[in-house]
Amino acid sequence: MTAQTAQRGDLVTVIGLEVHVQLETDTKIFCRCSTEPADDPNENVCPVCLGLPGALPVLNEGAVEAAVKIGKAIDADIPEETRFHRKNYYYPDLPKNFQITQYDEPICQEGELEIAVEGERRDVRIERAHLEEDPGSLQHVGGSIDTADYTLVDYNRAGTPLMEIVTAPDFRSASEVRAFLAELEEVLEYLGVFDAGRDGSLRIDANLSIIESEEADENGEIGVDALEAANRTEVKNISSHKGAEKALAYEETRQKNAIERGRVVEQETRHWDESRGITVSMRSKEEEKDYRYFEEADLPPLRVSHWKDEISIPELPTARRERFQSEYGLSEEAASKLTSTKQVADFYESVAGEFDPDLAATWVADNLLGELNYRDMEITDIADRLEEVTRLVELVAEDEITAKNARETVLRDMLDEGKDPDTIVEEAGLGKTDDDEVQSAVVEAIEENPDAVADYESGDDGAINFLVGQVMQKTGGSADPGDVNQLLRAELED
């Protein structure tokens, strides 16, 4: 399925993305400086990443392996030979006044990524994905980019390996962009080449144009001439899925309003000011010629096309979702929750291997993830305690405690107090009451509540719930409510 048009009157929105992904490596792409967050500004720097005269780059093999993994995941072509270039521009976060990147021979070419849009799946074309070095970071003191009192430069990030993923102009709405970014981030995390928790790990530049709807064919495709003729704006410095959706929705509205009022949309680069929820003009839009690309003489050509066959990648989110539905009989919604991250999916499979898959899905997708989300936690925050969660599922599966107590007491105390499930069950006396005690409590509840019994016998089935509550109270919540319901009905029918 190809991109579909999203129209306002006779106008069509066209969006293409440049997604900058920080790759997870121990050291920077062209030197041995650490990529770990530093305590102080300009701490993890050396002559190479500071661009000092005479310093020579040496390519990080780990960054190239990560690029090949991404290439395999997006089914991209990896050519026999690729090379690096210098992209020249002057900016304070680029100390040597050029960026080592890839120009017309990128390491990954002509790939695609499947996404879900309004219940339908379609492919987004990825024109290229190339390796480059990250610039430093700017800290605007006392305001935003256009209102700050002054700006500080930190070069700790300079030289961090980046993968820039460039899509075709296949998006027709801001919501489609958000769906793509969510899917891409899932894939990158599955590959183990990306950490969403790092500050600045995913940054998005988006090109947005508004064209006449007559330029699009019945499949929503737009010709090259129409795209080149349209004045587009580049929105920079977007750092999240939600931010991308907000920034592009704002920019789409701004441009359409200008066109409807007879104004010309300037071709320019704009900055997304998240605090104010607006885009602001930065400068006129650069063209390719402005960067004066030329080959990087200090790095030889790169030949790694054979690595695509040699390097393995894990089962990716879409394939795993489909397998969970077919193998474990899960709903699409449950399978989506359980494959949201590789860590969640791996844990579910370990639990489903020991217990009923539906029980495992309920505990991982609903109970555990729900409680973690409430506490603003991720499954990685309890990575060393997953055996305890498995033990809790075992207690429920073996009928040693009620599901209600396990969910509402034990799991919550585990997360809040750090205790193991057996300790909590013992201290709180949550072990299931034996059958004789439950039966005695049932008889007592019936004897003590003749009005509720009369209501039930006169046809008020809801009265049974009151009696169940009385029994649960007598057993300290350790009886199974379903069993109690059945015992009450049996006793009342005698």
C-alpha positions, 0 to 999 in steps of 0.5 A: 500500500502506498502513501495516501493523501490527507487533504484540506480543501485542495491542498496535500501535505507531504513530509519526509524525515531525516532521523538521526540515531545515536549508535550504542558503542563504547567509544566515539566513531573516529577516536577512543573517547568514551560515549558514556555521559560525562559529569562535566562539560568538555570532559570526554574529548581529544584532539580528534573530536575537537578537530585539532590540526594533525589529528587523524580519524580511525573508524570504529568497527562497532559503529559499522556493525551497527549500521549493517544490522540496521541495513538488514532490518530495513532490507536495504542494499549494502553496496560493494564499496562506500566511502566518507565525505566532508560536509562543510559548514560553520557552526559553533558545535562543529569544532573543525568546521566540517562533519565527516559523513557519507554523501553519494555512496552511503552504507545503506540504500533503498530500504523500507520499513513497514508501519501500521496506519489506521489499522492498515500496514504499509511500507515507508521507503527509506532512501538511504541510511548513512554513518556520520559523526555527531556535532557537540551540543549547545546549551541556550542560557536564559531562554530558547534559541532566539531569546537566550542571553548566551549559548554554551558549547559542550563537545562531549557529544562531538564524535558520537556515532550517528546513523542518519536515516532518510525517508522518501516523502511518503508521509501525509500527516503528522500522525503517520510520522509518529507511527513511523518513529515508534516502529523505528525505535522498536526495531533499533532497540531490538537490534541492540544498537540504540538506547532510548534513555540517552539524552539526545539519542533520537533527533528528527529533522522533517521536511514539509511541503504543501502542494495542490491535490491535483499533483497527486495521483490516485495512489497518493504518489506525487511526481518529482517535478511537483516536489521540487517545485514546492517550497518546503521548510525543514523543521529541526531539533525535534527530539521525540515521537510526540514532539514530532507530531506536535511540531509537524501539525503546527507547521502544516497548519501554519503553511496552509493558513499562509497559502489560503491567505495568498502568502508565499511559503518561504523555503527555510529552516525552522526550529521547533520551540517545544516550550512554546509549541511553535516553529521559529525561523532560523535561516534560509534553507541550505541547498546541497551545493552549500555544503561543498562535499568532497571525499574524506582523504584520511579514511579509505573506502569501506567494503563490508557488503559481505557482513550482511550475510555474516552478521545476524539480527534478532527476530524483529517486532512485527514478525514477533507480534505475528508469531505471538498471535499464531503460536500463543493464540494472543489477541493483536492488542496483547501481542503488541503490548508484549513485543513493545520492547525486546526485554518484555517479549523475552520475559513473556516467552520465558513465563509462557514456557512454564505456565499457561500462555494466557495466564502469562500474557495477563501477568506480563502485559496487564498486571506487570506492565500496568504497575510499572507504567503507573510508577513511571518505570520500565521492565529494565528497572527490575531486570534483576528481579524478573525471577521474583515475578515468575515466582509470583505467577507460579504462586497464582498458577499453583493456586497458593494465593488468589489472583486478586491478592497477588495483583493488588497486594503482592505485586505492588509491595514487591515494586514499592518495598523491594520484598520477594513474593514469598516473604510478602505472602507469609508476612501478610498471611495471604496463603489461600484458606483451606476448603473447610475454613471457606465452607465454614465462612460460607455457612456463617455468612448465610446465617448472619445475613437473612435479608440478603438470602431472602433477596437472592431467593426472590430472584435478586441475583446481585445479592450473591455479591454481598454474600461473597464480600462477607465471606471474603471478609471472614477469610481475610481475602484469602479465599478465591471469589469465584470458588466462594460464589459457587459454594454460596450458590450450592449452599443456598440451593440445598 
